[in-house]
Amino acid sequence: MSDSGELKRGLGLFDSTAIVMGSMIGSGIFIVSADMARALGSPGWLLIAWILTGFITIAAALSYGELAAMMPHAGGMYVYLREAYGKLPAFLYGWTLFTVIQSGTIAAVAIAFSKFTGVLFPFISSSRWIYKINLFNTYTVGINTENLLAIISIVLLTVINTKGLESGKWIQNIFTSIKIIALLVLILLGIFIGRNHEAIVLNLQHFWDVSTINITSGTVHRIPVHGASILQVMGTAMVGSLFSAIAWDTVTYTASETINPKKNIPLSLALGTGGVILLYFLVNVSYLLVLPLIGEYGAGNTFSRGIQFALDDRVGTAAAEMIFGNSGAIIVALLIMISTFGCNNGIILSTARVYFAMAKDGLFFDKARELNKHYVPAYALVIQCIWSSVLCLSGTYSQLLDYVIFAVLLFYILTVLGLFVLRKTKPYADRPYKAFGYPYVPGLYLLLASAISLDLLFFKPLYTWPGLVIVLIGIPVYFIWSKRFS
């Protein structure tokens, strides 16, 4: 092992853009529109939710571009928060990233990979237990064939990424290219071949009619929503779309390994987020051309269930079944397997660099600062692998992912606000790229993201308060860690 701290530059613009797009595109785009449709009940407002998500994501990415060009170092948001506010806020981000956000995302994406592998190989299932125990008569913890495959996939990708930047880079490039092509095919088929006249007519009839759903004793009650209440519903509905659009910032973790980072990191953020958001919007247009948004709860066939009640919320599968018949489920399963595998590779490759940066500041396990003979932080990768694997076994990681949406938005807000702080505290710092539309675009982002955060805080407390508690627990941990390892 080497403790030189010298990461090797080997990522070009295409590689960095592939990390952005590959880390963003996972399983969410195939699933979350169902829950959003139940919350909104309107095809028009569903598309607006995705457009608003796109604006928020791209505005944040353009703002991050200035910080990335100004500080092209390994660690990304951790470094920006440290320079703007000091070590404690930076540590709280790294703490939340490790305990839940990225490790939990790796676990969730790995489980999604296994779940859809089970469509092809039925013996891979969460019900096929190898060993299990019951905790508090609520959670079942143990090893089954599904989470075992998930762990194997995490270990495999970790091993590949310890072999050097080139190995992880090529996997990312190949899988990202395949899933972008596959999404484009799904879009084109839905728009030009799978168009369903009956679904289009039904969607146009209720295009702007917002209504939420309350299911009582198997009966669906649709509650019309009007006026300012639409904004409240929109904020809570966007949990799914916002989750589908996060992880774009992982490329900033690899700035020390990027060729010409002052140019390529901001450009990759703009190209990657813009490309993914366009794909997401068009995929939802495709869904609405193939399936009605409003569906019948518990209905027997794919069409009558619509987007709202797609089986297991698998909207992508429902749309594919309408286009391809029964083989559609297999096609989408293969697509999601490719998508999730490539997504996890990007997250695993990038996120370990944050722990590497934290360790160099004395705020993480000291071994995580060491590089192996391939110039990658192997110990950081292994530590990340172990904790992500534990979350695969826990049975609670998906709930934790839901809980941290508020925490994720909180750190995005703090980082973009840090752009304003650093303009004041370091006015003469080298800024090869300046945030587009400053101060208006970053300011509008702060306004919208804060509004959504407050909306979630009051109207979806189960998603927000636990995430905030996880962040706050990091405060005593920081002081304990600083004292012990100083």
N, C-alpha and C positions, 0 to 999 in steps of 0.2 A: 504493500500500500504506500501511496505517496501523500505527503501532507503539504505539497507545494501550493495547493490552491489554484493551480493553473488549469482551467478548463480549456479544452481544445475547440477552436472555431471550425465548424463544419456544416452549418445550416445556411443554405441560401434562401432567396426569396420564396421559391416554390416550396421548399421544405418547411419554412415558417408558416406560410399560408396553409399548407396541409395540416400542420399542427393545430392552427386556429379552427379550421373547418372540421377536421377529424375529431377534435375534442368536443366540439359543439354537437355534432350529429351523432346521437346515440339511439335510444329506443323511444324517446319522448315524443317525437314527431308522429309516430305511429299510434300513440295512445292518448295523449293529453287532450286532444280536441273533443273527446267524448265528455269528459268532466266539464270542460269549458262550455260545451253545447248545453249541458244540463243547467249550468248556472245562468246562461244568457238566453237560450231559447230563440236566438235570432241569427240567421246566416250573415246578415250585414254586420252586426255587432261582433260576431265571431271573427270576421275578417279585419274589422277595425282593431280588435284586441291584438291580433298578430301584427298589424301595421304599427300600432303603438309600441308593442314589444320590440319591433325592429328599430324604431326611432330611438328608443331608450338604449338599446344595445349598441347601435352604431354611434350614437352621441357619446356614450361612455368610452367606446373603443377609440374614437378620434381624440378624446381628451387624454386617454392613457398614452396615446402616441407621443405627446409632448414629454411626458414623464419618462417613457421608455427611451426616447432619443437623448434626453437629458442625463439619464442614469442607466446606461446599458450594462447593468450588472446582473449576475445570477440572483434570483429571488423575487423579481417583479414587484408585486404589490407590497410585500414585506419591506423592501428597500424604500419604496416611495413613502410609506407610512412612517418609517423610521426617520427619514430625512425631514418630513413635514412636521411630525409630532413628537418624535423620540422613541425610545425602545419599547416602552410599555404598550402603546397602541399597536406597534408592529408585532410584538410578541402575542398579543391577544388575537391578532389575525392568524399568525402561524399556529397558535394553539387550537383555534377553532377549525382551521384548515386540516390539521392533523387528526384531531379527535373525531370530527364529524364530516366536514364539507367534502374534502377530496377523498379521504379514506373511505367514507361512507358512499361516495359516488362510485369509486372503484368497485366496492362490494356490490352495490345495486346494479351497476352495468354488467358485472360478471354474472350475477344471478339472472339478469335478463338474457344474457348470452346462453346460459344453461337452459332456461325455461323454453326458449325457442328451439334449442337443439333437441329438446324433448318432443317437439312436434315431429321430428324425423326419427328419433329413437325413443320410443315411449318409456323405456326402462329408466330414463333420466327424468326423475320426478321428485317433487318435494315430499311426496307421500311414501316414497321408498326409503325408509330409515335404515341406517346401518347401526346407529347408536343414538339414543335420545333420553333426555330427562325433562320433567315438567317443573317449571318455576312458578310459585305462587298461584298454581292452577290457572295461569294465564298464558305464559310463554312456553313453547316447546323448543328446547335448545339441543343441538346435537348435529350429527353428520347424516345427511341423506345423499342420494346420488346427484341431486341437483346442486346443492352447495359444495359438494366434493368437486364436481366439474368446474364450478365457479372458482374455487381455490386453485385448482390445477391451472386454469387459464391465467390467473393472476401470477402464480409462480413462474409459469412459462414466459410470460411477457417480461417479468422482472429479470429472469435469467438472460433473456435476449438483450435487454437494455443494459445489463452489466458488461456485455461483451463489447461495448463501444457505441459511440453516437451513430456510426454508419448503420449498424444493424437495426436500431430502433427507428432511424430516419427512413430507411427503405420500406420497412413494414408500414410505417405511417403513410408514406407516399402512395404505396400500392393500394392499401385498404381504403384510404380516403378517395382515391380516384375511382375505385370500383363502386363505392356507395354513392358518390355524386352521380356517376353514370346511371346507376340503378334508380336513384330518385328521379332523374330526368326522364327515364323510361316510364316510370310510374306516372309522372305528370303528363307526359305526352299521350300515354294510353288513356288516361282518365279524361283528358280534354278532347282528344280527337277520335277515340275508338269506343271508350266505355261510357260516353255520355248517355244519360238516361232521361228521356223526355219527361216522364212522370215525376222523377225526383226534382228536376229543374222547376217544373210548375209548382210543386209543393213548396220548394224553398223560396220562390218569388212571392208566393202568397203571404208568407210570414217573414219577409226579408228584414223588416225593421221592428218587428213586434217582440220586445224583450219580455221574457217571463222566466221565473225560476221554478224549480221543481221541488215538491215535498212529497215523499212517498210514505204513506201510512197504511200499514196492514196490506201491503201489496197494491194499494190504489194510488195512482199518480194524481197529484193536485198541482195544476199549473197556476202560478200566481203572477199576474201581470205587473210589470214594473214600469214606472213613468218618471219623467222629470229628472231631478238631481239624484234620485235613487239609482238611476242607471249607472252613474259614476261609481257608486259604492259597489254595485254588483260587478262592474267591470274590473275594479281593483282586485276583488277576491277571485274572480275568474282567471285572472292573469297569472296566478300561481303556477299553473301548468306551463304556459308559454314562456314565462320567465325562466323556469327551471330548464326548459328545452334549449334556451338560448344562453345559458351561462357556460363557463369554462373557456370562453374565448381568450381570457387573459392569461391562460397557461403558457402561451408562447413567450410572455415577458419573463417567465422564470428562466428561460434558456438564453437570455440576452448575451451572456458571456460566451456562448457557444455559437452565436450567430455572426455570419460574415457581414460586415458593414451594418451593425445593428442600428445605428442612428438613422439609417435610411430604411432598412428592410423590416424592422419591427413595426414602425408606424404604418408602412405600406401593407404589410401582411395583415395587420389588424383591420385596416379599412377594406381590403379585398376579401379577406376571410369572412368577417361578420356580414358585409354586404351581400356576398354570395350565398351564405347560409340563410339569411333572412329572406332573400328572394326565393330560394328553394322552398322554405317553409310556407311562405304565402301561397305559392303556386300549388304545393301539395294540398293545402286546404281548399283552394279553388277546385282542384281535381276531386277531392272528397265530395264537395257540394254539387258537382256535376254528375256524380255517380250515385250518391245516397241522399235521401232527405235528411235534414238536420233533426226534425222532430220525429221521434219514433214511439212505438208502443212498447211499454214496459212488459217484459216477459214474453214478447211475441215470438213466434216460431221461426220465421225466416229472416235472412240478413236484411232485406229491404225494409220490412215492417219494423225492425228494431231501430233502423236509421243510425245516425251518428250518435245520438244521445244514449242509446242502450246497446251499442255494439257489444258483442259477447266479450266479456272480460276487458271492456274498453278498447279492444284491439280494432281501431277504426281502419288502420292500414290493411289488416286482414280482411275486414268486411268489404272494403272497396275492391280489393284484389279478387275476392270471391265473386263479386258482381261482374267483374271483367273476365276472369279466367275460369270461373266455376270452382269446383272443389279443389283443384290444383292450386288455387290462389293462396291458400293457407301455407302450402309448402314453399311457394315462391317468396312470400313475405317472410317466412321463418328464415330462409336462407339470407334474405336481404338484411334482416335484423341481426343475424349471427355475424355477418360481415361488418355491419355498422357498429355493433357493440364491441367487437374485438378491436377494430381500428380505433374506436373512441377511447377504450381503456389504454391502448398503447400510448396515445398522445398524453393522457393524464398521468400515467405512470412515468413516462419519460420526463415530463416537465416538472411535476410537483416535487419530486425528490430534490430538485435544485433549491427549493425554498428552505428545506430542512438543512441543506448544505450551508446556505447563507446564515441561517439562525445559529448553527453550530459555530460558525466563524465568529459570531458575536457572543458566544458563550451562553446561548439561550436554548440549546438543544444538546442531545447526546454528543459528546466530543468526537466520537468515532465518525459521526455523520459528515465531518468536515474533510475526511480523508478521501482521496481519489485512488482508484485502482490503476493497474498498468495500462488500461484503456482510456484513462483520463475521464472517468465518470465516477460520481459519488456512490459507490457500490453499497456502502453501509447504510446510507440514507435510503436507497432503493429497497434494501432488505428490511429495514425497520418499517417502512411504509407497507411492504408486502405482508409482514407479520400482522400488523394491526388491521389491515384491510381484510385479511383472511379470518381474523377473529370476528369481525363484524359480519362476515358471511355466515358464521355459525350462530350469531347472537339471536337472530330472529327479530331484532328490533331496528335494524339499520334503516329500513325504508321509512319508518316513523321518524327517525332522527333526521333523515333527509328532508322530510316535510317540515320538521321543526326549524331548520336552519335557514329557510327562505328569508326571514327577517334579518338574520345575522349576515347573510350574503349581501343583501341590499345595503345593510348598514355599512359594511366595509367598502362597497362600491361608492357609496355616498361620501364616506370619509376620504377616500382616495381622490375622487374628483374635486372635493373641497380642498384637498391638499394642493391641487394645481393652483388655486387662488392664493393659498398660504405661501407657496414657494415663489410665486410671482412677486410677493411682497418681501419675503425674507432673503431670497436669492435672486434679486433682479438682474444681476450681471452674469448669471450662470449661462453656459453655452446651451443654446436651444436650437439644434439643427432643424427641428420641426416644431412649429407652434400650433397649438390646438385650433382646429378649424372653427371659425365663428366665435372665438373667444371675445368677450365673456358670455355671449348670449346663448350659444349652443350648450356649453357646460352648465350655465346657470339654469337653462330650461330643463336639462337632465336632472339637476339637483331638485328642482321644483317637482317634477313628475315622480321621480323615485321616492322622494320624501312623502309625497301624497299617497303613493301606493303603500309605503311602509306603515304610515299612520292608519290607513284603511285596514290593512291586515291586522295591525295591533288591536284595533277595536272590534272588528267584525270577524276575525278568524284567530282568536287568541290561542287556540291549540297549536297554531303554526308559528306563533311569534314569541310568546313568553318563554317557553322552554329553550328556544334558540338564544334568547337574550340571557337566560340563566347560564347557559353553557359558556357564553362569552365572559360573563362576570366571574365565573369560577376561575377563569384564567388569571384574575388579578392576584389572589393569594399564591397561586402556582408560580407566577412570575417572581414574586419576592422571595419565595422559598428557593426557587431555582437559582436566582441571582446570588443569593447568600451562600448557597451550597457550592456553586461552581465558580464563584468569583475568585 
